[in-house]
């Protein structure tokens, strides 16, 4: 704008306008800020991360539910972008935690006790069960976490989500040179899990005796003086925590010798790899 127009608009003299124009240019209040303001400040992101870190259920909330739960005035993609900038992502929850010190010692003692076993392994009948979830949505859940929180207790999915799914339980046993029939177990427990009564009625009482007899026949051909051992994992349906439950009473009555096995150790059970 020419100087004479400034004089007419502001009614100032020529000397005054020259003095004002000679002033140094004022510094910008926020010289490093460019573009429009961010819709989520760092303080707000800190609050969101703290909210997600409170418990497992809040870790499982996806971006859309977080926006609704915290009444954020942003869309889900904006929240996702800001959390990604802080290193937080939606990751599949780890199913089991790392071994505890007690479990590590138990595995070590078991390994030392069986370190000189060779042909003795031929007398062990290894058993295991598996549950398939058919239909419904995926059973693996996702949690909001960073890379260092993979084994955080509130980021671990301790049990599969069974909503709108049909559980199918199967049981089997193997040993060197022998494989049992594959048995399907009807479950009557909560959320489709089979109970001690199911295991007793459908496996131990009806199927285990002929399986052990067939296994013992093979075992005695190799080692006539060897009694077969039956290995079960630490599934609660086996009733290992008590000696008075129906499963343990059945094994004691029929002389079934159980092989001790450390908990949380699928890697030292060969049927787990089948």
C-alpha positions, 0 to 999 in steps of 0.5 A: 500500500502506498504511503499516501494511502496510509496517511489518508486511512490512518490520518498520520503524518509522513514522519510518523509513518516512516518511523512505524515502517522502520520498526523491526519485524515482530517475531512469530509467536510460534515460529516452528508451527506450520499448518492447521493445529493438531486435533489431538494434543500430546497431553490428550494422547497421554490420557488415552494411553493411560486409559488403555493401560488400566486393564485388559478389557480397555486394551481390547477396545478398538479405535472406534470404541475408544473414540466413543468411550472417551468422547473424543472429537476426532475420527478413528483414523486420526486416533490411530495415526496419533497412537502410531506416532507414539509406538502403539498398535493393535496387535494380536494378544499373546496367548500365554505368558513366559514361564515363571521361576517355579515352572522353570525349576520344575522342568529342570528337575524333571529333566534331571530325573529322566536324563539317563532314560533310553528304552524306558521312554518306550513304555510311556503312553502320551495323551493329549486333547484339543479343542477346535472352535468352529463358526463365529468370529475369530477367537484371537483378540487384539490389544493396543500396546507397544513392542515392549508390552507383549508379555504385560499381564494385561496384554495376555489373552488367557482364554480364547473368546468362545462367543458364537462358536461351537467347541469340538473336543478331541482326545488321542494317545501315541507311543513308539509304534502305537497310535490310539483311535481319535476320540471326540468328547461331548462337553457339558462344562461352562463355555463348551469345556469338558469336565472331569465327569465327561473325561471319566465317562467318555475316555477313562471308563469306556476307551482307556482300558482297551487302549492300555491293554493294546499298549501293554501287549506291545510293551511286554513284547519289548520289555516283559517286566515293564509296566506301562506309564500313562501321561496326562497334561495339567488340564483341570479335567484330569483332576490332578489337583486332588486325589479324591476326585472321580478321575483319580479314584478310577486310575487308582482302582484300576492300577493305572500308573500316571507319569509325572509331567511338569506344567506348561511344558508342551515341548516335552510331550511328543504328541503336542507336535502331531 
